[in-house]
Amino acid sequence: MKIDRNSYAPPDPAKIDADNPEALHFWARTLETQEERIRQAVHKVGPMLEKVKQELGIGGVGEKRV
């Protein structure tokens, strides 16, 4: 049975589960970056979406990367 990777919805939209292949694929599509970059960012700063976005340099409007 084929898994529909486009139907995944994260149980906690503020947290990235880098151990779940479906979640990783979802976040790679959503953040428009490679799965490996997300995995590395989660390993470095933890699973919280905002911290991962900052680490990847894709924060929201007006946010500066330090």
ChimeraX attribute file (.defattr): number of C-alpha atoms within 10 A of each C-alpha:
attribute: neighborCount
match mode: 1-to-1
recipient: residues
	/A:1	3
	/A:2	4
	/A:3	8
	/A:4	8
	/A:5	12
	/A:6	10
	/A:7	9
	/A:8	13
	/A:9	12
	/A:10	15
	/A:11	10
	/A:12	10
	/A:13	10
	/A:14	11
	/A:15	17
	/A:16	23
	/A:17	20
	/A:18	21
	/A:19	10
	/A:20	10
	/A:21	12
	/A:22	19
	/A:23	20
	/A:24	20
	/A:25	19
	/A:26	20
	/A:27	23
	/A:28	17
	/A:29	13
	/A:30	9
	/A:31	14
	/A:32	10
	/A:33	14
	/A:34	13
	/A:35	19
	/A:36	12
	/A:37	14
	/A:38	25
	/A:39	19
	/A:40	15
	/A:41	20
	/A:42	23
	/A:43	12
	/A:44	12
	/A:45	15
	/A:46	17
	/A:47	18
	/A:48	15
	/A:49	21
	/A:50	17
	/A:51	19
	/A:52	24
	/A:53	18
	/A:54	17
	/A:55	19
	/A:56	17
	/A:57	13
	/A:58	17
	/A:59	16
	/A:60	10
	/A:61	6
	/A:62	6
	/A:63	10
	/A:64	10
	/A:65	11
	/A:66	6
